[in-house]
């Protein structure tokens, strides 16, 4: 079965890779960015530019805090420190691209997502029985609230049942 779960990033400082004691830079394998599309690279560049609030080509803890605050998150100084400790330092675009690429490579492909949803599509209509899917996801440990929040924009009522327009959802998920 294909996992639909979103990879989780653990920002706990104790779980991060330990850098060589002679360097403050955390190394991330660089081949990951070769596995993503040019469109994804452009979007990563755009996200870096948005994070780099002071436009000095380095994402600092202040830049990260400002971005999170603008998104309605109010992280503690410790949380910001823990998040920054998980990334290469200084965080410039090349290292940001490598780190984000390695995360993106963990996501399922469009074909894998469609195949997973297709298991709940009895008539190959691009729509899945939401109740069957909800039951399977709850059994896998996903909360009902998370399911509803994720699927709400893609649910329609048809033939006496709620149906998930999973083709539309997959198109939104794939960058």
OpenMM code with the backbone's topology and positions (N, CA, C; nanometers):
from openmm import Vec3, app, unit

residues = "UNK UNK UNK UNK UNK UNK UNK UNK UNK UNK UNK UNK UNK UNK UNK UNK UNK UNK UNK UNK UNK UNK UNK UNK UNK UNK UNK UNK UNK UNK UNK UNK UNK UNK UNK UNK UNK UNK UNK UNK UNK UNK UNK UNK UNK UNK UNK UNK UNK UNK UNK UNK UNK UNK UNK UNK UNK UNK UNK UNK UNK UNK UNK UNK UNK UNK UNK UNK UNK UNK UNK UNK UNK UNK UNK UNK UNK UNK UNK UNK UNK UNK UNK UNK UNK UNK UNK UNK UNK UNK UNK UNK UNK UNK UNK UNK UNK UNK UNK UNK UNK UNK UNK UNK UNK UNK UNK UNK UNK UNK UNK UNK UNK UNK UNK UNK UNK UNK UNK UNK UNK UNK UNK UNK UNK UNK UNK UNK UNK UNK UNK UNK UNK UNK UNK UNK UNK UNK UNK UNK UNK UNK UNK UNK UNK UNK UNK UNK UNK UNK UNK UNK UNK UNK UNK UNK UNK UNK UNK UNK UNK UNK UNK UNK UNK UNK UNK UNK UNK UNK UNK UNK UNK UNK UNK".split()
positions = [
    Vec3(0.0839, -0.1172, 0.0000),
    Vec3(0.0000, 0.0000, 0.0000),
    Vec3(0.0887, 0.1239, 0.0000),
    Vec3(0.0551, 0.2240, -0.0762),
    Vec3(0.1309, 0.3468, -0.0859),
    Vec3(0.0919, 0.4370, 0.0298),
    Vec3(0.1895, 0.4925, 0.0957),
    Vec3(0.1630, 0.5815, 0.2085),
    Vec3(0.1269, 0.7196, 0.1571),
    Vec3(0.0178, 0.7742, 0.2103),
    Vec3(-0.0226, 0.9094, 0.1751),
    Vec3(0.0217, 1.0083, 0.2812),
    Vec3(0.0854, 0.9586, 0.3842),
    Vec3(0.1250, 1.0442, 0.4949),
    Vec3(0.2337, 1.1409, 0.4516),
    Vec3(0.2210, 1.2620, 0.4996),
    Vec3(0.3190, 1.3639, 0.4715),
    Vec3(0.4407, 1.3396, 0.5594),
    Vec3(0.5607, 1.3435, 0.5007),
    Vec3(0.6781, 1.3260, 0.5839),
    Vec3(0.6832, 1.4337, 0.6915),
    Vec3(0.7227, 1.3955, 0.8098),
    Vec3(0.7335, 1.4889, 0.9215),
    Vec3(0.8797, 1.5253, 0.9411),
    Vec3(0.9053, 1.6514, 0.9655),
    Vec3(1.0397, 1.6967, 0.9945),
    Vec3(1.0487, 1.7132, 1.1452),
    Vec3(1.1453, 1.6500, 1.2052),
    Vec3(1.1641, 1.6602, 1.3487),
    Vec3(1.2648, 1.7710, 1.3752),
    Vec3(1.2221, 1.8748, 1.4446),
    Vec3(1.3091, 1.9883, 1.4716),
    Vec3(1.3757, 1.9813, 1.6086),
    Vec3(1.3704, 1.8654, 1.6714),
    Vec3(1.4348, 1.8503, 1.8012),
    Vec3(1.5858, 1.8527, 1.7815),
    Vec3(1.6529, 1.9381, 1.8552),
    Vec3(1.7972, 1.9562, 1.8388),
    Vec3(1.8745, 1.8272, 1.8644),
    Vec3(1.8294, 1.7443, 1.9581),
    Vec3(1.9026, 1.6226, 1.9916),
    Vec3(1.8973, 1.5181, 1.8814),
    Vec3(1.8010, 1.5277, 1.7882),
    Vec3(1.7857, 1.4295, 1.6823),
    Vec3(1.8564, 1.4691, 1.5533),
    Vec3(1.9141, 1.5875, 1.5491),
    Vec3(1.9750, 1.6342, 1.4243),
    Vec3(2.1092, 1.5663, 1.4017),
    Vec3(2.1487, 1.5578, 1.2746),
    Vec3(2.2809, 1.5018, 1.2465),
    Vec3(2.3883, 1.5894, 1.3107),
    Vec3(2.4892, 1.5285, 1.3652),
    Vec3(2.5958, 1.6041, 1.4293),
    Vec3(2.6987, 1.6440, 1.3245),
    Vec3(2.7305, 1.7709, 1.3210),
    Vec3(2.8296, 1.8211, 1.2270),
    Vec3(2.9697, 1.7905, 1.2792),
    Vec3(3.0639, 1.7874, 1.1897),
    Vec3(3.2036, 1.7717, 1.2261),
    Vec3(3.2388, 1.8836, 1.3244),
    Vec3(3.3127, 1.8525, 1.4273),
    Vec3(3.3436, 1.9520, 1.5299),
    Vec3(3.4263, 2.0682, 1.4748),
    Vec3(3.4888, 2.0518, 1.3601),
    Vec3(3.5681, 2.1595, 1.3008),
    Vec3(3.4848, 2.2528, 1.2155),
    Vec3(3.3578, 2.2216, 1.1953),
    Vec3(3.2740, 2.3004, 1.1057),
    Vec3(3.1359, 2.3179, 1.1662),
    Vec3(3.0728, 2.4311, 1.1369),
    Vec3(2.9357, 2.4526, 1.1839),
    Vec3(2.8351, 2.4156, 1.0764),
    Vec3(2.8828, 2.3620, 0.9655),
    Vec3(2.7943, 2.3295, 0.8541),
    Vec3(2.7455, 2.1857, 0.8629),
    Vec3(2.6135, 2.1674, 0.8562),
    Vec3(2.5555, 2.0341, 0.8487),
    Vec3(2.5496, 1.9961, 0.7020),
    Vec3(2.6088, 1.8832, 0.6665),
    Vec3(2.6126, 1.8410, 0.5270),
    Vec3(2.4880, 1.7627, 0.4918),
    Vec3(2.4324, 1.7932, 0.3756),
    Vec3(2.3165, 1.7230, 0.3226),
    Vec3(2.3572, 1.6688, 0.1867),
    Vec3(2.3242, 1.5430, 0.1541),
    Vec3(2.3595, 1.4893, 0.0223),
    Vec3(2.3099, 1.5811, -0.0888),
    Vec3(2.3947, 1.6088, -0.1880),
    Vec3(2.3610, 1.7083, -0.2889),
    Vec3(2.2918, 1.6533, -0.4125),
    Vec3(2.2820, 1.5229, -0.4301),
    Vec3(2.2225, 1.4678, -0.5508),
    Vec3(2.0714, 1.4790, -0.5577),
    Vec3(2.0071, 1.5117, -0.4470),
    Vec3(1.8607, 1.5128, -0.4433),
    Vec3(1.8014, 1.6137, -0.5404),
    Vec3(1.8647, 1.7304, -0.5569),
    Vec3(1.8048, 1.8325, -0.6425),
    Vec3(1.8027, 1.7918, -0.7892),
    Vec3(1.8812, 1.6911, -0.8269),
    Vec3(1.8782, 1.6448, -0.9655),
    Vec3(1.7540, 1.5611, -0.9941),
    Vec3(1.6803, 1.5226, -0.8882),
    Vec3(1.5628, 1.4380, -0.9035),
    Vec3(1.4321, 1.5165, -0.9029),
    Vec3(1.4386, 1.6489, -0.8992),
    Vec3(1.3160, 1.7286, -0.9001),
    Vec3(1.3102, 1.8110, -1.0281),
    Vec3(1.1908, 1.8577, -1.0604),
    Vec3(1.1704, 1.9295, -1.1865),
    Vec3(1.2175, 2.0746, -1.1775),
    Vec3(1.2330, 2.1361, -1.2942),
    Vec3(1.2709, 2.2769, -1.3006),
    Vec3(1.1643, 2.3634, -1.2340),
    Vec3(1.0387, 2.3256, -1.2486),
    Vec3(0.9292, 2.3980, -1.1837),
    Vec3(0.9443, 2.3931, -1.0316),
    Vec3(0.9798, 2.2768, -0.9791),
    Vec3(0.9993, 2.2640, -0.8346),
    Vec3(1.1185, 2.3475, -0.7881),
    Vec3(1.2246, 2.3501, -0.8671),
    Vec3(1.3410, 2.4322, -0.8325),
    Vec3(1.3013, 2.5793, -0.8284),
    Vec3(1.2216, 2.6230, -0.9249),
    Vec3(1.1749, 2.7621, -0.9263),
    Vec3(1.0912, 2.7932, -0.8032),
    Vec3(1.0065, 2.6995, -0.7643),
    Vec3(0.9235, 2.7212, -0.6461),
    Vec3(1.0077, 2.7219, -0.5187),
    Vec3(1.1104, 2.6401, -0.5137),
    Vec3(1.2011, 2.6412, -0.3986),
    Vec3(1.2738, 2.7755, -0.3926),
    Vec3(1.3164, 2.8265, -0.5069),
    Vec3(1.3826, 2.9577, -0.5120),
    Vec3(1.2879, 3.0661, -0.4621),
    Vec3(1.1626, 3.0591, -0.5055),
    Vec3(1.0627, 3.1570, -0.4612),
    Vec3(1.0423, 3.1489, -0.3100),
    Vec3(1.0366, 3.0272, -0.2563),
    Vec3(1.0184, 3.0132, -0.1116),
    Vec3(1.1408, 3.0658, -0.0360),
    Vec3(1.2600, 3.0444, -0.0902),
    Vec3(1.3809, 3.0975, -0.0266),
    Vec3(1.3758, 3.2501, -0.0243),
    Vec3(1.3357, 3.3086, -0.1359),
    Vec3(1.3265, 3.4544, -0.1453),
    Vec3(1.2257, 3.5087, -0.0444),
    Vec3(1.1146, 3.4369, -0.0271),
    Vec3(1.0148, 3.4797, 0.0712),
    Vec3(1.0695, 3.4684, 0.2136),
    Vec3(1.1471, 3.3650, 0.2402),
    Vec3(1.2064, 3.3478, 0.3735),
    Vec3(1.3135, 3.4526, 0.4025),
    Vec3(1.3894, 3.4879, 0.3013),
    Vec3(1.5007, 3.5819, 0.3174),
    Vec3(1.4463, 3.7244, 0.3233),
    Vec3(1.3859, 3.7576, 0.4349),
    Vec3(1.3152, 3.8845, 0.4506),
    Vec3(1.4055, 4.0064, 0.4330),
    Vec3(1.5292, 3.9991, 0.4797),
    Vec3(1.6187, 4.1145, 0.4688),
    Vec3(1.7013, 4.1146, 0.3399),
    Vec3(1.6771, 4.0181, 0.2533),
    Vec3(1.7366, 4.0092, 0.1191),
    Vec3(1.8893, 4.0105, 0.1202),
    Vec3(1.9483, 3.9417, 0.2199),
    Vec3(2.0939, 3.9336, 0.2251),
    Vec3(2.1465, 3.8005, 0.1720),
    Vec3(2.0583, 3.7211, 0.1097),
    Vec3(2.0906, 3.5904, 0.0514),
    Vec3(2.1243, 3.4838, 0.1554),
    Vec3(2.0877, 3.5096, 0.2791),
    Vec3(2.1043, 3.4133, 0.3881),
    Vec3(1.9760, 3.4141, 0.4702),
    Vec3(1.9208, 3.2953, 0.4958),
    Vec3(1.8035, 3.2867, 0.5830),
    Vec3(1.8551, 3.2758, 0.7260),
    Vec3(1.8234, 3.3775, 0.8041),
    Vec3(1.8663, 3.3818, 0.9439),
    Vec3(1.7512, 3.3405, 1.0349),
    Vec3(1.7814, 3.3260, 1.1629),
    Vec3(1.6753, 3.2928, 1.2583),
    Vec3(1.5710, 3.4039, 1.2617),
    Vec3(1.6133, 3.5283, 1.2449),
    Vec3(1.5185, 3.6403, 1.2397),
    Vec3(1.4261, 3.6308, 1.1193),
    Vec3(1.4824, 3.5928, 1.0037),
    Vec3(1.4003, 3.5743, 0.8834),
    Vec3(1.2963, 3.4653, 0.9062),
    Vec3(1.3401, 3.3538, 0.9639),
    Vec3(1.2498, 3.2414, 0.9893),
    Vec3(1.1393, 3.2815, 1.0865),
    Vec3(1.1763, 3.3514, 1.1925),
    Vec3(1.0768, 3.3949, 1.2911),
    Vec3(0.9742, 3.4894, 1.2278),
    Vec3(1.0199, 3.5836, 1.1452),
    Vec3(0.9273, 3.6759, 1.0785),
    Vec3(0.8311, 3.6012, 0.9873),
    Vec3(0.8813, 3.5021, 0.9132),
    Vec3(0.7951, 3.4263, 0.8226),
    Vec3(0.6906, 3.3489, 0.9020),
    Vec3(0.7323, 3.2790, 1.0051),
    Vec3(0.6376, 3.2009, 1.0845),
    Vec3(0.5337, 3.2909, 1.1510),
    Vec3(0.5761, 3.4054, 1.2004),
    Vec3(0.4830, 3.4999, 1.2623),
    Vec3(0.3820, 3.5500, 1.1598),
    Vec3(0.4277, 3.5763, 1.0382),
    Vec3(0.3352, 3.6229, 0.9337),
    Vec3(0.2332, 3.5155, 0.8965),
    Vec3(0.2659, 3.3889, 0.9261),
    Vec3(0.1744, 3.2777, 0.8994),
    Vec3(0.0870, 3.2451, 1.0207),
    Vec3(0.0940, 3.3300, 1.1238),
    Vec3(0.0106, 3.3091, 1.2416),
    Vec3(0.0701, 3.2140, 1.3433),
    Vec3(0.1968, 3.1805, 1.3267),
    Vec3(0.2665, 3.0949, 1.4226),
    Vec3(0.3530, 3.1853, 1.5102),
    Vec3(0.3616, 3.1531, 1.6358),
    Vec3(0.4418, 3.2339, 1.7266),
    Vec3(0.5395, 3.1426, 1.8006),
    Vec3(0.6462, 3.1035, 1.7300),
    Vec3(0.7403, 3.0066, 1.7870),
    Vec3(0.8265, 3.0684, 1.8969),
    Vec3(0.8652, 2.9846, 1.9905),
    Vec3(0.9572, 3.0294, 2.0953),
    Vec3(1.0973, 3.0429, 2.0354),
    Vec3(1.1828, 3.1119, 2.1068),
    Vec3(1.3223, 3.1251, 2.0634),
    Vec3(1.3884, 2.9881, 2.0526),
    Vec3(1.3523, 2.8989, 2.1453),
    Vec3(1.4094, 2.7639, 2.1436),
    Vec3(1.3660, 2.6880, 2.0185),
    Vec3(1.2391, 2.7021, 1.9805),
    Vec3(1.1889, 2.6358, 1.8597),
    Vec3(1.2635, 2.6862, 1.7367),
    Vec3(1.2818, 2.8171, 1.7287),
    Vec3(1.3558, 2.8758, 1.6161),
    Vec3(1.4989, 2.8219, 1.6154),
    Vec3(1.5623, 2.8188, 1.7314),
    Vec3(1.6999, 2.7667, 1.7406),
    Vec3(1.7070, 2.6213, 1.6968),
    Vec3(1.6099, 2.5418, 1.7416),
    Vec3(1.6073, 2.4003, 1.7039),
    Vec3(1.5886, 2.3833, 1.5536),
    Vec3(1.5017, 2.4640, 1.4947),
    Vec3(1.4781, 2.4549, 1.3502),
    Vec3(1.6039, 2.4943, 1.2733),
    Vec3(1.6677, 2.6016, 1.3152),
    Vec3(1.7882, 2.6472, 1.2463),
    Vec3(1.9026, 2.5468, 1.2626),
    Vec3(1.9072, 2.4789, 1.3752),
    Vec3(2.0136, 2.3813, 1.3995),
    Vec3(2.0036, 2.2608, 1.3064),
    Vec3(1.8853, 2.2373, 1.2519),
    Vec3(1.8647, 2.1239, 1.1610),
    Vec3(1.9074, 2.1553, 1.0183),
    Vec3(1.9399, 2.2796, 0.9915),
    Vec3(1.9743, 2.3212, 0.8563),
    Vec3(2.1219, 2.3589, 0.8487),
    Vec3(2.1771, 2.3534, 0.7281),
    Vec3(2.3156, 2.3972, 0.7102),
    Vec3(2.3307, 2.5436, 0.7511),
    Vec3(2.4499, 2.5779, 0.7958),
    Vec3(2.4744, 2.7151, 0.8386),
    Vec3(2.6011, 2.7650, 0.7706),
    Vec3(2.5980, 2.8798, 0.7072),
    Vec3(2.4826, 2.9676, 0.6885),
    Vec3(2.3855, 2.9079, 0.5863),
    Vec3(2.2591, 2.9408, 0.6013),
    Vec3(2.1569, 2.8861, 0.5123),
    Vec3(2.1422, 2.9773, 0.3902),
    Vec3(2.2183, 2.9433, 0.2859),
    Vec3(2.2122, 3.0148, 0.1590),
    Vec3(2.1348, 2.9288, 0.0599),
    Vec3(2.1036, 2.9855, -0.0567),
    Vec3(2.0173, 2.9138, -0.1504),
    Vec3(2.0692, 2.7756, -0.1900),
    Vec3(2.1961, 2.7569, -0.2242),
    Vec3(2.2385, 2.6215, -0.2649),
    Vec3(2.2113, 2.5147, -0.1579),
    Vec3(2.2416, 2.5460, -0.0328),
    Vec3(2.2164, 2.4471, 0.0729),
    Vec3(2.0671, 2.4327, 0.1004),
    Vec3(1.9913, 2.5414, 0.0864),
    Vec3(1.8452, 2.5353, 0.1019),
    Vec3(1.7852, 2.4477, -0.0081),
    Vec3(1.8316, 2.4660, -0.1320),
    Vec3(1.7841, 2.3852, -0.2446),
    Vec3(1.8118, 2.2371, -0.2196),
    Vec3(1.9305, 2.2062, -0.1749),
    Vec3(1.9654, 2.0666, -0.1479),
    Vec3(1.8775, 2.0082, -0.0381),
    Vec3(1.8612, 2.0819, 0.0711),
    Vec3(1.7801, 2.0326, 0.1832),
    Vec3(1.6341, 2.0143, 0.1426),
    Vec3(1.5772, 2.1127, 0.0749),
    Vec3(1.4365, 2.1038, 0.0343),
    Vec3(1.4169, 1.9955, -0.0713),
    Vec3(1.5133, 1.9778, -0.1595),
    Vec3(1.5043, 1.8735, -0.2619),
    Vec3(1.5009, 1.7357, -0.1986),
    Vec3(1.5826, 1.7153, -0.0966),
    Vec3(1.5837, 1.5841, -0.0320),
    Vec3(1.4503, 1.5564, 0.0368),
    Vec3(1.3844, 1.6603, 0.0850),
    Vec3(1.2507, 1.6436, 0.1443),
    Vec3(1.1483, 1.6135, 0.0349),
    Vec3(1.1528, 1.6890, -0.0744),
    Vec3(1.0569, 1.6678, -0.1838),
    Vec3(1.0698, 1.5290, -0.2450),
    Vec3(1.1894, 1.4754, -0.2483),
    Vec3(1.2100, 1.3427, -0.3067),
    Vec3(1.1407, 1.2330, -0.2266),
    Vec3(1.1037, 1.2624, -0.1026),
    Vec3(1.0372, 1.1639, -0.0177),
    Vec3(0.8885, 1.1516, -0.0489),
    Vec3(0.8318, 1.2487, -0.1205),
    Vec3(0.6896, 1.2461, -0.1500),
    Vec3(0.6584, 1.1471, -0.2617),
    Vec3(0.5386, 1.0956, -0.2589),
    Vec3(0.4934, 1.0025, -0.3619),
    Vec3(0.4759, 1.0758, -0.4942),
    Vec3(0.4930, 1.0036, -0.6035),
    Vec3(0.4725, 1.0611, -0.7361),
    Vec3(0.3227, 1.0727, -0.7645),
    Vec3(0.2907, 1.1459, -0.8683),
    Vec3(0.1513, 1.1608, -0.9095),
    Vec3(0.0895, 1.0242, -0.9370),
    Vec3(0.1632, 0.9396, -1.0066),
    Vec3(0.1122, 0.8071, -1.0416),
    Vec3(0.0842, 0.7231, -0.9172),
    Vec3(0.1735, 0.7309, -0.8189),
    Vec3(0.1538, 0.6558, -0.6950),
    Vec3(0.0316, 0.7055, -0.6184),
    Vec3(0.0139, 0.8374, -0.6133),
    Vec3(-0.1020, 0.8932, -0.5434),
    Vec3(-0.2321, 0.8525, -0.6115),
    Vec3(-0.2362, 0.8638, -0.7444),
    Vec3(-0.3571, 0.8255, -0.8181),
    Vec3(-0.3867, 0.6773, -0.7968),
    Vec3(-0.2847, 0.5936, -0.8013),
    Vec3(-0.3051, 0.4499, -0.7804),
    Vec3(-0.3597, 0.4216, -0.6407),
    Vec3(-0.3094, 0.4931, -0.5411),
    Vec3(-0.3577, 0.4732, -0.4038),
    Vec3(-0.5044, 0.5138, -0.3916),
    Vec3(-0.5404, 0.6289, -0.4456),
    Vec3(-0.6800, 0.6732, -0.4398),
    Vec3(-0.7699, 0.5851, -0.5255),
    Vec3(-0.7159, 0.5345, -0.6349),
    Vec3(-0.7940, 0.4510, -0.7263),
    Vec3(-0.8475, 0.3252, -0.6574),
    Vec3(-0.7802, 0.2811, -0.5528),
    Vec3(-0.8271, 0.1643, -0.4774),
    Vec3(-0.9638, 0.1901, -0.4138),
    Vec3(-1.0003, 0.3169, -0.3987),
    Vec3(-1.1289, 0.3541, -0.3390),
    Vec3(-1.2269, 0.4066, -0.4440),
    Vec3(-1.1921, 0.3914, -0.5711),
    Vec3(-1.2733, 0.4402, -0.6835),
    Vec3(-1.3334, 0.3200, -0.7557),
    Vec3(-1.4588, 0.2890, -0.7239),
    Vec3(-1.5237, 0.1690, -0.7780),
    Vec3(-1.5531, 0.1754, -0.9273),
    Vec3(-1.5723, 0.2954, -0.9820),
    Vec3(-1.6140, 0.3062, -1.1222),
    Vec3(-1.5153, 0.3843, -1.2101),
    Vec3(-1.3915, 0.3996, -1.1645),
    Vec3(-1.2875, 0.4714, -1.2401),
    Vec3(-1.3315, 0.6100, -1.2851),
    Vec3(-1.4029, 0.6800, -1.1978),
    Vec3(-1.4544, 0.8128, -1.2302),
    Vec3(-1.3628, 0.9252, -1.1827),
    Vec3(-1.2560, 0.8896, -1.1118),
    Vec3(-1.1712, 0.9935, -1.0540),
    Vec3(-1.2259, 1.0419, -0.9210),
    Vec3(-1.3257, 0.9693, -0.8701),
    Vec3(-1.3879, 1.0031, -0.7425),
    Vec3(-1.3831, 0.8805, -0.6519),
    Vec3(-1.3531, 0.9029, -0.5258),
    Vec3(-1.3442, 0.7926, -0.4302),
    Vec3(-1.4531, 0.8070, -0.3249),
    Vec3(-1.4988, 0.6939, -0.2733),
    Vec3(-1.5952, 0.6932, -0.1634),
    Vec3(-1.5238, 0.7478, -0.0399),
    Vec3(-1.5633, 0.8660, 0.0021),
    Vec3(-1.4931, 0.9333, 0.1111),
    Vec3(-1.5036, 0.8556, 0.2420),
    Vec3(-1.6160, 0.7892, 0.2660),
    Vec3(-1.6310, 0.7169, 0.3925),
    Vec3(-1.5355, 0.5977, 0.4003),
    Vec3(-1.5224, 0.5247, 0.2903),
    Vec3(-1.4267, 0.4129, 0.2870),
    Vec3(-1.2843, 0.4627, 0.3097),
    Vec3(-1.2508, 0.5697, 0.2407),
    Vec3(-1.1171, 0.6273, 0.2524),
    Vec3(-1.0938, 0.6796, 0.3939),
    Vec3(-1.1923, 0.7492, 0.4489),
    Vec3(-1.1816, 0.8023, 0.5853),
    Vec3(-1.1580, 0.6874, 0.6849),
    Vec3(-1.2368, 0.5798, 0.6715),
    Vec3(-1.2223, 0.4649, 0.7615),
    Vec3(-1.0811, 0.4054, 0.7529),
    Vec3(-1.0294, 0.3919, 0.6310),
    Vec3(-0.8949, 0.3354, 0.6126),
    Vec3(-0.7880, 0.4265, 0.6732),
    Vec3(-0.8033, 0.5565, 0.6547),
    Vec3(-0.7048, 0.6498, 0.7088),
    Vec3(-0.7097, 0.6558, 0.8614),
    Vec3(-0.8302, 0.6514, 0.9175),
    Vec3(-0.8432, 0.6494, 1.0637),
    Vec3(-0.7794, 0.5227, 1.1194),
    Vec3(-0.8021, 0.4107, 1.0519),
    Vec3(-0.7404, 0.2847, 1.0944),
    Vec3(-0.5877, 0.2933, 1.0885),
    Vec3(-0.5362, 0.3732, 0.9945),
    Vec3(-0.3913, 0.3907, 0.9809),
    Vec3(-0.3359, 0.4942, 1.0790),
    Vec3(-0.4250, 0.5572, 1.1580),
    Vec3(-0.3782, 0.6502, 1.2603),
    Vec3(-0.3947, 0.7974, 1.2298),
    Vec3(-0.4591, 0.8323, 1.1183),
    Vec3(-0.4820, 0.9722, 1.0848),
    Vec3(-0.6083, 1.0179, 1.1572),
    Vec3(-0.6055, 1.1376, 1.2140),
    Vec3(-0.7225, 1.1857, 1.2879),
    Vec3(-0.8334, 1.2281, 1.1917),
    Vec3(-0.9570, 1.2150, 1.2368),
    Vec3(-1.0723, 1.2556, 1.1558),
    Vec3(-1.0649, 1.4044, 1.1234),
    Vec3(-1.0180, 1.4845, 1.2189),
    Vec3(-1.0065, 1.6290, 1.1958),
    Vec3(-0.9071, 1.6587, 1.0834),
    Vec3(-0.7932, 1.5888, 1.0827),
    Vec3(-0.6941, 1.6088, 0.9764),
    Vec3(-0.7488, 1.5647, 0.8409),
    Vec3(-0.8208, 1.4549, 0.8397),
    Vec3(-0.8806, 1.4055, 0.7151),
    Vec3(-0.9785, 1.5079, 0.6603),
    Vec3(-1.0666, 1.5559, 0.7457),
    Vec3(-1.1669, 1.6530, 0.7021),
    Vec3(-1.1023, 1.7819, 0.6530),
    Vec3(-1.0002, 1.8292, 0.7240),
    Vec3(-0.9328, 1.9527, 0.6847),
    Vec3(-0.8651, 1.9368, 0.5486),
    Vec3(-0.8036, 1.8227, 0.5267),
    Vec3(-0.7309, 1.7973, 0.4021),
    Vec3(-0.8246, 1.7801, 0.2828),
    Vec3(-0.9316, 1.7059, 0.3026),
    Vec3(-1.0177, 1.6681, 0.1906),
    Vec3(-1.1343, 1.7634, 0.1644),
    Vec3(-1.1698, 1.8469, 0.2616),
    Vec3(-1.2907, 1.9296, 0.2515),
    Vec3(-1.3079, 2.0011, 0.1166),
    Vec3(-1.2054, 2.0665, 0.0642),
    Vec3(-1.2244, 2.1373, -0.0637),
    Vec3(-1.2498, 2.0446, -0.1832),
    Vec3(-1.2271, 1.9155, -0.1654),
    Vec3(-1.2351, 1.8212, -0.2769),
    Vec3(-1.3495, 1.7213, -0.2621),
    Vec3(-1.4423, 1.7486, -0.1719),
    Vec3(-1.5544, 1.6577, -0.1481),
    Vec3(-1.6802, 1.7140, -0.2124),
    Vec3(-1.7547, 1.6258, -0.2805),
    Vec3(-1.8849, 1.6642, -0.3348),
    Vec3(-1.9846, 1.5541, -0.3006),
    Vec3(-2.1103, 1.5900, -0.2995),
    Vec3(-2.2167, 1.4944, -0.2700),
    Vec3(-2.2728, 1.4456, -0.4029),
    Vec3(-2.2681, 1.3135, -0.4246),
    Vec3(-2.3140, 1.2568, -0.5511),
    Vec3(-2.3725, 1.1183, -0.5270),
    Vec3(-2.4879, 1.0937, -0.5853),
    Vec3(-2.5543, 0.9637, -0.5758),
    Vec3(-2.5726, 0.9183, -0.4307),
    Vec3(-2.6092, 1.0130, -0.3463),
    Vec3(-2.6364, 0.9817, -0.2067),
    Vec3(-2.5145, 0.9600, -0.1195),
    Vec3(-2.3959, 0.9891, -0.1723),
    Vec3(-2.2723, 0.9682, -0.0967),
    Vec3(-2.1801, 1.0884, -0.1119),
    Vec3(-2.0935, 1.1045, -0.0118),
    Vec3(-1.9861, 1.2012, -0.0264),
    Vec3(-1.8761, 1.1356, -0.1096),
    Vec3(-1.8267, 1.2088, -0.2085),
    Vec3(-1.7227, 1.1568, -0.2972),
    Vec3(-1.6027, 1.2518, -0.2943),
    Vec3(-1.4834, 1.1941, -0.2932),
    Vec3(-1.3607, 1.2724, -0.2983),
    Vec3(-1.3171, 1.2848, -0.4434),
    Vec3(-1.3000, 1.4076, -0.4893),
    Vec3(-1.2496, 1.4329, -0.6246),
    Vec3(-1.0961, 1.4232, -0.6180),
    Vec3(-1.0481, 1.3000, -0.6123),
    Vec3(-0.9062, 1.2796, -0.5849),
    Vec3(-0.8157, 1.3240, -0.6985),
    Vec3(-0.8647, 1.3238, -0.8210),
    Vec3(-0.7816, 1.3731, -0.9319),
    Vec3(-0.7467, 1.5204, -0.9080),
    Vec3(-0.8464, 1.5978, -0.8637),
    Vec3(-0.8229, 1.7400, -0.8344),
    Vec3(-0.7260, 1.7560, -0.7170),
    Vec3(-0.7436, 1.6731, -0.6150),
    Vec3(-0.6549, 1.6780, -0.4986),
    Vec3(-0.5110, 1.6476, -0.5396),
    Vec3(-0.4914, 1.5448, -0.6191),
    Vec3(-0.3563, 1.5075, -0.6630),
    Vec3(-0.2941, 1.6204, -0.7450),
    Vec3(-0.3723, 1.6823, -0.8321),
    Vec3(-0.3196, 1.7938, -0.9123),
    Vec3(-0.2729, 1.9082, -0.8232),
    Vec3(-0.3436, 1.9306, -0.7131),
    Vec3(-0.3047, 2.0352, -0.6194),
    Vec3(-0.1781, 1.9967, -0.5431),
    Vec3(-0.1665, 1.8703, -0.5077),
    Vec3(-0.0518, 1.8239, -0.4294),
    Vec3(0.0775, 1.8218, -0.5090),
    Vec3(0.0683, 1.7894, -0.6362),
    Vec3(0.1887, 1.7770, -0.7186),
    Vec3(0.2315, 1.9148, -0.7651),
    Vec3(0.3550, 1.9483, -0.7325),
    Vec3(0.4083, 2.0809, -0.7642),
    Vec3(0.4408, 2.0889, -0.9114),
] * unit.nanometer
topology = app.Topology()
chain = topology.addChain("A")
for resn in residues:
    res = topology.addResidue(resn, chain)
    for name in ("N", "CA", "C"):
        topology.addAtom(name, app.Element.getBySymbol(name[0]), res)
